[in-house]
Amino acid sequence: MPRPHSDGESKAALPVVAYVPLWFPLSSETFVFREVVQLMEMGLPIRVYTMYGERLRGCSDEMHAFSGPLRRMGTRAVFAILGAFFRAFRSEPGRIWSLLREGFFRRMRNLESQAENTWCFLAGFLLAEECRRHHVALLHAPWANGPATAVWVASRLTGIPFGFTGRAGDIYPQDGLLREKARDARFIRTNNAANVSWLQSFCEAEARNKVCLVYNSLTLGVGERCAMPMQPPYRLLAVGRFVPKKGFEDLITALACLRRENVPCRLTLVGDGRLRGRLIRQIRRLGLEDCVDMPGFVPNDRVRQFLREHDMLAMPSVVSSSGNRDGIPNVIMEAFSHCMPVVATDVCGIAEVVRHGETGYLTPQHDPQALAAAIRRMLEDRGRARAMAEAGCALVRRMFDRDANIRALYDVYLSACSGQRSPDLSEAHKVL
C-alpha cells in the first residue's frame, strides 16, 4: 500500500483535485480507474467529472462498486452546459470571445476529434462552476485531447491550475490545441519515456521541465505464473481493441506464415471493435478458422485466466496511417507480471519493457514474417523463453510498482497545488 498522508498532511488540509476523463469508469481504462482509487486511498480528496455519460458495459465488479464523488455530464447535461456558457458570456463577453477565438474555432485532426473538442470546450464552462462550488484546487485530465481541453477552459475561467497526462493516441498526432494546453499547464505527466521529448517540444524551452515521467501501476498485480507448456499446438494470446494501431492483421498473417512452416499454433484473439468483421474475413481468406479463437471482449479481471492458459503474448502494435499508436500496452505488463513470454513490435514505449533478447523479442512493425520468426524462436527454446519472462517480471515489478508510482503522482499533484513545478522524478523512475 502507498504511504497514507502524514500528520502534516491531514486529510482536511489536502487540496481537492478534479479528475476529468471522458468516461469513468471505463472497462478499457483500468489503469485510470486504479489511479483514482489509489490516490483516494492515500487520502487525496478527488472529485471525478466525466465529459460523457455512463458507459459501464464490461466493467468489473470493482468498477461498478465505485462510490467516490462522481458527476457525469453527457447529453443529459446539455442545458446545464449551455446555461453555464451563457452565464459566463453575459458576465464577461470580451473575455469569453477571446477564449472562443483561441480554442473553440481551432481545427482538429479529424471530425471525431473536432466534435470531442467542441463538446469538451463547452463542458469546461460547467466544469468551472462545479469546481468553484466544491473548492477545487487542481484540475487534472488523464488524456491530452478533449479532457485536457475541458480543464484548460475551466482553468482559464477560474484561475485554478491544471495538469494533464499525455499517453498515446491522445498526443499522436497532436490535436490543434496541444501547444496552448502545454503552455498553460502547471505540469504534464506522461507514462512512458518515449513521449517525454515529444511533449517537451510543445513547451517553451525554459518550461520543458514541467514534463514528468510517472509510469502506470500494474493493473493486475503479480499473479499466478503462466504454465507455458510449450507443446504443440502452441497457444498464442493477443489482447486489445480491434483498431488499426493494434496490428492484429499482421499477427493473423504471421500465423498463416507459421502454418506454412508447419509450426502448429492456435491464436486466441481477445477483444472487440470496429475491425472485427475485417479480421474475421482475413481469417477465412487465409483458411485459419480452425486455429483462431475470438472470445470477444473480456473484463480486465478475467484476463488472468487467459494469461495462465497460454504459452506467450503477441503484441503487434503499429503506427496507424493517422499517426495513432500505443504507448506501452498494459497487457504487456500484465503478461510479464504472470511470467508469460512476450513478442512485440518496436513502437513508441514498448522497448522500455520488452528489451530485445533480455525480456522478450522485438520486431519491426508491419513485418509479419519477422513477427512469425520471433514467435517461432521463442517457441523453440522453452528455457530461454522462461528466463526472459522472469526477467520481464522483475522489470515490471520495479517500473510499475504501485507504491512508488502512485506516491510520485501524489507528489506531483501536491507540488502543482502549491504553485511549484513538478518535482524531478528522473532519478526516482530510472530503471536500469
C-alpha positions as CSV (number, residue, x, y, z in Angstrom):
1,M,0.0,0.0,0.0
2,P,1.2,3.6,-0.6
3,R,2.1,5.6,2.4
4,P,-1.1,7.4,3.7
5,H,-0.9,11.1,4.3
6,S,1.2,12.1,7.3
7,D,0.1,14.1,10.3
8,G,1.4,17.2,8.5
9,E,-0.8,16.3,5.5
10,S,-4.1,15.9,7.3
11,K,-7.0,15.0,5.1
12,A,-8.8,18.2,5.9
13,A,-5.7,20.2,4.7
14,L,-5.2,18.3,1.4
15,P,-6.3,20.1,-1.8
16,V,-9.4,18.9,-3.7
17,V,-8.5,17.5,-7.1
18,A,-10.9,17.5,-10.0
19,Y,-10.1,14.4,-12.2
20,V,-11.6,14.8,-15.7
21,P,-11.8,11.9,-18.1
22,L,-14.3,11.3,-20.9
23,W,-15.9,8.3,-19.2
24,F,-15.4,6.9,-15.7
25,P,-15.1,4.1,-15.0
26,L,-14.4,2.6,-18.5
27,S,-13.7,-1.1,-18.9
28,S,-10.7,-0.5,-21.2
29,E,-9.1,2.1,-18.8
30,T,-8.5,0.0,-15.8
31,F,-5.2,1.9,-15.2
32,V,-7.1,5.2,-15.0
33,F,-9.6,3.7,-12.6
34,R,-6.9,2.3,-10.3
35,E,-5.0,5.6,-10.4
36,V,-8.1,7.4,-9.0
37,V,-8.8,4.7,-6.4
38,Q,-5.2,4.5,-5.2
39,L,-4.9,8.3,-4.8
40,M,-8.1,8.3,-2.8
41,E,-6.8,5.5,-0.6
42,M,-3.8,7.8,0.2
43,G,-6.3,10.4,1.4
44,L,-6.3,12.8,-1.5
45,P,-9.8,14.2,-2.0
46,I,-10.7,13.6,-5.6
47,R,-13.9,14.5,-7.4
48,V,-14.4,12.9,-10.8
49,Y,-16.2,14.8,-13.6
50,T,-16.8,12.9,-16.8
51,M,-17.3,14.7,-20.1
52,Y,-19.6,12.0,-21.4
53,G,-22.3,9.9,-19.8
54,E,-22.4,6.4,-18.3
55,R,-20.6,3.6,-20.1
56,L,-20.4,0.6,-17.7
57,R,-20.6,-2.3,-20.2
58,G,-17.8,-4.7,-19.5
59,C,-16.7,-3.0,-16.2
60,S,-15.6,-5.2,-13.4
61,D,-17.4,-5.5,-10.1
62,E,-14.8,-3.2,-8.5
63,M,-15.6,-0.5,-11.1
64,H,-19.4,-0.9,-10.6
65,A,-18.8,-0.5,-6.8
66,F,-17.0,2.8,-7.1
67,S,-18.7,5.2,-4.6
68,G,-16.5,8.3,-4.8
69,P,-17.7,11.8,-5.8
70,L,-18.7,11.5,-9.4
71,R,-20.5,13.9,-11.7
72,R,-21.3,12.7,-15.3
73,M,-22.1,15.2,-17.9
74,G,-23.0,13.8,-21.3
75,T,-26.1,14.7,-23.3
76,R,-28.3,14.9,-20.1
77,A,-26.2,17.9,-19.1
78,V,-26.5,19.8,-22.4
79,F,-28.8,22.5,-20.9
80,A,-26.7,22.9,-17.8
81,I,-23.6,23.3,-20.0
82,L,-25.3,25.9,-22.2
83,G,-26.6,27.7,-19.2
84,A,-23.0,27.9,-17.7
85,F,-21.7,29.1,-21.0
86,F,-24.3,31.9,-21.3
87,R,-23.8,33.0,-17.7
88,A,-20.1,33.3,-18.3
89,F,-20.7,35.2,-21.6
90,R,-23.1,37.7,-20.0
91,S,-20.7,38.3,-17.2
92,E,-17.5,38.8,-19.3
93,P,-18.3,38.8,-23.0
94,G,-15.0,40.2,-24.1
95,R,-13.0,37.6,-22.2
96,I,-15.3,34.7,-23.5
97,W,-15.0,35.9,-27.1
98,S,-11.2,35.9,-26.7
99,L,-11.3,32.3,-25.3
100,L,-13.6,31.2,-28.2
101,R,-11.3,32.6,-30.8
102,E,-8.3,30.9,-29.2
103,G,-9.8,27.5,-28.6
104,F,-13.3,26.9,-29.9
105,F,-12.8,27.5,-33.6
106,R,-9.5,25.6,-33.8
107,R,-9.2,23.0,-36.5
108,M,-8.6,19.5,-35.0
109,R,-7.0,16.5,-36.6
110,N,-10.3,14.8,-37.7
111,L,-14.1,15.1,-37.4
112,E,-14.2,12.9,-34.3
113,S,-11.6,15.0,-32.6
114,Q,-13.4,18.1,-33.7
115,A,-16.6,17.0,-32.1
116,E,-14.9,15.9,-28.9
117,N,-13.0,19.1,-28.6
118,T,-16.2,21.2,-29.2
119,W,-18.2,19.4,-26.6
120,C,-15.3,19.4,-24.0
121,F,-14.7,23.1,-24.6
122,L,-18.3,24.0,-23.8
123,A,-18.4,21.5,-20.9
124,G,-15.4,23.3,-19.5
125,F,-17.8,26.2,-18.6
126,L,-20.0,23.9,-16.4
127,L,-16.8,22.3,-15.0
128,A,-15.6,25.7,-13.9
129,E,-18.8,26.4,-12.0
130,E,-18.6,22.9,-10.3
131,C,-15.0,23.4,-9.3
132,R,-15.8,26.8,-7.7
133,R,-18.7,25.3,-5.8
134,H,-16.5,22.4,-4.5
135,H,-13.4,24.5,-3.8
136,V,-11.2,22.5,-6.2
137,A,-7.5,23.4,-6.0
138,L,-6.2,21.4,-9.0
139,L,-7.7,20.2,-12.3
140,H,-6.3,17.1,-13.9
141,A,-7.2,15.4,-17.2
142,P,-5.9,11.8,-17.7
143,W,-5.8,12.4,-21.5
144,A,-4.4,15.3,-23.5
145,N,-7.2,15.6,-26.1
146,G,-10.8,16.5,-25.1
147,P,-10.5,16.1,-21.4
148,A,-7.4,18.5,-21.3
149,T,-9.4,21.0,-23.4
150,A,-12.1,21.0,-20.7
151,V,-9.7,21.6,-17.8
152,W,-7.8,24.2,-19.9
153,V,-11.1,26.1,-20.3
154,A,-12.1,25.7,-16.7
155,S,-8.7,26.9,-15.6
156,R,-8.8,30.0,-17.8
157,L,-12.2,30.8,-16.3
158,T,-11.3,30.2,-12.6
159,G,-7.6,30.6,-12.3
160,I,-7.4,27.1,-10.8
161,P,-4.1,25.4,-12.0
162,F,-4.3,22.3,-14.2
163,G,-2.2,19.5,-15.5
164,F,-2.8,16.7,-17.9
165,T,-1.4,13.3,-18.9
166,G,-0.3,12.5,-22.4
167,R,-0.2,8.8,-23.2
168,A,-0.6,7.6,-26.8
169,G,-3.4,8.3,-29.3
170,D,-4.3,11.5,-27.5
171,I,-1.0,13.1,-28.5
172,Y,-0.2,11.2,-31.8
173,P,-1.0,13.1,-33.9
174,Q,-1.4,16.2,-31.7
175,D,-4.7,18.0,-31.7
176,G,-5.0,21.6,-32.6
177,L,-4.7,22.9,-29.1
178,L,-1.9,20.8,-27.6
179,R,0.6,23.7,-27.7
180,E,-1.8,26.0,-25.9
181,K,-2.6,23.4,-23.3
182,A,1.1,22.6,-22.8
183,R,1.9,26.3,-22.4
184,D,-0.7,26.9,-19.7
185,A,-0.4,23.6,-17.8
186,R,1.2,23.6,-14.4
187,F,2.6,20.1,-15.2
188,I,2.4,17.5,-18.0
189,R,2.7,13.9,-17.0
190,T,3.4,11.0,-19.3
191,N,3.5,7.3,-18.6
192,N,6.3,6.3,-20.9
193,A,9.8,7.7,-21.6
194,A,9.3,7.7,-25.4
195,N,6.8,10.6,-25.0
196,V,8.9,12.9,-23.0
197,S,10.8,14.7,-25.8
198,W,7.6,14.8,-27.9
199,L,5.7,16.6,-25.2
200,Q,8.6,18.9,-24.4
201,S,8.6,20.0,-28.0
202,F,5.2,21.8,-27.3
203,C,6.7,23.7,-24.3
204,E,8.8,26.8,-24.2
205,A,12.5,25.9,-23.7
206,E,12.5,27.3,-20.2
207,A,9.4,25.3,-19.2
208,R,10.3,21.8,-20.6
209,N,10.9,20.5,-17.1
210,K,7.2,20.6,-16.5
211,V,7.0,17.3,-18.4
212,C,7.5,14.5,-15.9
213,L,7.5,10.7,-16.3
214,V,5.4,8.6,-13.9
215,Y,4.7,5.1,-15.1
216,N,1.3,3.4,-14.5
217,S,0.9,0.9,-11.8
218,L,0.4,-2.8,-12.5
219,T,-3.4,-3.2,-13.1
220,L,-3.5,-6.9,-12.1
221,G,-0.6,-7.1,-9.7
222,V,1.8,-10.1,-9.7
223,G,-0.3,-13.2,-10.4
224,E,-0.1,-16.9,-10.8
225,R,2.7,-17.9,-13.2
226,C,1.9,-18.8,-16.7
227,A,2.2,-22.5,-17.2
228,M,3.7,-22.2,-20.7
229,P,3.8,-25.9,-21.5
230,M,5.2,-25.1,-25.0
231,Q,3.8,-28.2,-26.5
232,P,2.0,-28.4,-29.9
233,P,-0.3,-26.9,-30.7
234,Y,1.3,-23.9,-29.2
235,R,-1.1,-21.3,-27.7
236,L,-0.6,-17.7,-28.6
237,L,-2.5,-14.9,-26.9
238,A,-3.3,-11.4,-28.1
239,V,-5.5,-8.9,-26.2
240,G,-6.7,-5.5,-27.3
241,R,-9.3,-3.4,-29.0
242,F,-9.8,-4.2,-32.7
243,V,-8.5,-0.9,-34.1
244,P,-5.7,-0.3,-36.6
245,K,-2.9,0.6,-34.1
246,K,-3.1,-2.9,-32.5
247,G,-1.7,-4.5,-35.7
248,F,-3.8,-7.7,-35.4
249,E,-4.0,-8.1,-39.2
250,D,-0.2,-8.5,-39.2
251,L,-0.5,-11.1,-36.4
252,I,-3.0,-13.1,-38.4
253,T,-0.7,-13.0,-41.4
254,A,2.2,-14.2,-39.2
255,L,0.0,-17.1,-38.0
256,A,-0.5,-18.1,-41.7
257,C,3.3,-18.0,-42.1
258,L,3.8,-20.3,-39.1
259,R,1.2,-22.7,-40.6
260,R,3.1,-22.8,-43.9
261,E,6.2,-23.6,-41.9
262,N,4.5,-26.5,-40.1
263,V,4.6,-24.7,-36.7
264,P,1.3,-25.8,-35.1
265,C,-0.2,-22.8,-33.3
266,R,-3.6,-21.7,-32.0
267,L,-4.3,-18.0,-31.5
268,T,-6.7,-16.6,-29.0
269,L,-7.6,-13.0,-30.0
270,V,-9.3,-11.4,-27.1
271,G,-11.2,-8.1,-27.7
272,D,-13.7,-6.4,-29.9
273,G,-14.0,-3.3,-32.0
274,R,-14.8,-1.9,-35.4
275,L,-12.3,-4.1,-37.3
276,R,-13.8,-7.3,-36.1
277,G,-15.5,-8.0,-39.4
278,R,-12.3,-7.3,-41.3
279,L,-10.3,-9.6,-39.1
280,I,-12.9,-12.4,-39.5
281,R,-12.8,-12.1,-43.3
282,Q,-9.0,-12.2,-43.2
283,I,-9.0,-15.4,-41.1
284,R,-11.4,-17.0,-43.5
285,R,-9.5,-15.9,-46.6
286,L,-6.3,-17.4,-45.1
287,G,-8.1,-20.6,-44.1
288,L,-7.3,-20.2,-40.4
289,E,-10.8,-20.7,-38.9
290,D,-9.7,-23.9,-37.2
291,C,-6.8,-22.2,-35.3
292,V,-8.2,-18.8,-34.2
293,D,-10.5,-18.3,-31.2
294,M,-12.2,-14.9,-30.7
295,P,-14.0,-14.9,-27.3
296,G,-14.9,-11.3,-27.6
297,F,-14.4,-8.6,-25.0
298,V,-13.2,-9.8,-21.6
299,P,-13.2,-7.6,-18.5
300,N,-9.8,-6.9,-17.1
301,D,-10.3,-9.0,-14.0
302,R,-10.9,-12.1,-16.3
303,V,-7.7,-11.6,-18.3
304,R,-5.7,-13.6,-15.7
305,Q,-7.4,-16.8,-16.9
306,F,-6.1,-16.3,-20.4
307,L,-2.6,-15.4,-19.2
308,R,-2.4,-18.6,-17.2
309,E,-3.6,-20.8,-20.1
310,H,-1.4,-19.6,-23.0
311,D,2.3,-20.0,-23.9
312,M,3.1,-16.4,-24.9
313,L,1.7,-13.0,-25.6
314,A,2.0,-11.4,-29.1
315,M,1.6,-7.6,-29.2
316,P,2.0,-6.5,-32.9
317,S,1.3,-2.8,-32.4
318,V,1.8,-0.4,-35.3
319,V,1.7,3.3,-36.0
320,S,-1.6,3.7,-37.9
321,S,-2.0,5.8,-41.0
322,S,-3.4,8.6,-38.9
323,G,-0.3,8.6,-36.6
324,N,-2.2,7.0,-33.7
325,R,-0.2,4.4,-31.7
326,D,0.1,2.7,-28.4
327,G,2.2,4.0,-25.5
328,I,3.1,0.8,-23.6
329,P,0.1,-1.5,-23.8
330,N,-0.9,-2.6,-20.3
331,V,-1.4,-6.2,-21.4
332,I,2.4,-6.4,-21.8
333,M,2.9,-5.6,-18.1
334,E,0.1,-7.9,-17.2
335,A,1.7,-10.8,-19.1
336,F,5.1,-10.2,-17.6
337,S,3.6,-10.0,-14.1
338,H,2.4,-13.6,-14.8
339,C,5.9,-14.6,-16.1
340,M,4.5,-15.0,-19.6
341,P,6.9,-14.6,-22.6
342,V,6.3,-11.7,-24.9
343,V,6.9,-11.0,-28.5
344,A,6.1,-7.4,-29.6
345,T,6.8,-4.7,-32.2
346,D,9.2,-1.8,-31.5
347,V,6.7,1.0,-31.4
348,C,6.7,4.0,-29.0
349,G,7.4,2.9,-25.4
350,I,7.2,-0.8,-25.9
351,A,11.0,-1.2,-26.0
352,E,11.1,0.2,-22.4
353,V,9.8,-3.1,-21.1
354,V,10.3,-5.6,-24.0
355,R,14.1,-5.4,-24.2
356,H,15.2,-7.5,-27.2
357,G,16.8,-10.7,-26.1
358,E,16.6,-9.8,-22.4
359,T,12.9,-9.7,-21.5
360,G,11.4,-10.7,-24.9
361,Y,11.8,-10.3,-28.6
362,L,11.1,-7.2,-30.6
363,T,10.4,-7.0,-34.3
364,P,9.8,-4.1,-36.7
365,Q,6.2,-3.0,-37.2
366,H,4.3,-4.1,-40.3
367,D,6.5,-7.1,-40.8
368,P,4.5,-10.4,-40.3
369,Q,7.4,-12.5,-41.5
370,A,9.7,-11.1,-38.8
371,L,6.9,-11.5,-36.2
372,A,6.4,-15.1,-37.2
373,A,10.2,-15.8,-36.9
374,A,10.3,-14.2,-33.4
375,I,7.3,-16.3,-32.3
376,R,9.0,-19.5,-33.7
377,R,12.3,-18.6,-32.0
378,M,10.5,-18.2,-28.7
379,L,8.7,-21.5,-29.0
380,E,11.9,-23.4,-29.9
381,D,13.7,-22.7,-26.6
382,R,11.4,-23.0,-23.6
383,G,14.2,-22.4,-21.1
384,R,15.2,-19.2,-22.8
385,A,11.6,-18.1,-23.0
386,R,11.1,-18.7,-19.3
387,A,14.3,-16.8,-18.4
388,M,13.2,-13.8,-20.4
389,A,9.8,-13.9,-18.9
390,E,11.3,-14.0,-15.4
391,A,13.4,-11.0,-16.3
392,G,10.4,-9.2,-17.6
393,C,8.5,-9.9,-14.4
394,A,11.3,-8.5,-12.3
395,L,11.5,-5.4,-14.6
396,V,7.8,-4.5,-14.5
397,R,7.7,-5.1,-10.7
398,R,10.2,-2.3,-10.4
399,M,9.0,0.0,-13.1
400,F,5.3,-0.3,-12.4
401,D,5.4,-0.6,-8.7
402,R,2.2,0.6,-7.2
403,D,3.6,2.2,-4.1
404,A,6.4,4.1,-5.8
405,N,4.4,5.3,-8.8
406,I,1.2,6.4,-7.1
407,R,3.3,8.2,-4.4
408,A,5.2,10.0,-7.2
409,L,1.9,11.1,-8.8
410,Y,0.6,12.2,-5.4
411,D,3.7,14.3,-5.0
412,V,3.2,15.9,-8.5
413,Y,-0.3,16.9,-7.6
414,L,0.7,18.4,-4.3
415,S,3.6,20.3,-5.9
416,A,1.2,21.7,-8.6
417,C,-1.3,22.8,-5.9
418,S,1.4,24.6,-4.0
419,G,2.5,26.5,-7.1
420,Q,5.7,24.7,-7.6
421,R,6.9,23.0,-10.8
422,S,6.7,19.2,-10.8
423,P,9.5,17.5,-8.7
424,D,12.4,16.0,-10.6
425,L,11.3,12.4,-11.0
426,S,14.0,11.3,-13.4
427,E,16.1,9.5,-10.8
428,A,13.2,8.0,-8.9
429,H,11.9,6.4,-12.0
430,K,15.2,5.4,-13.6
431,V,15.2,1.6,-14.1
432,L,18.5,0.1,-15.3
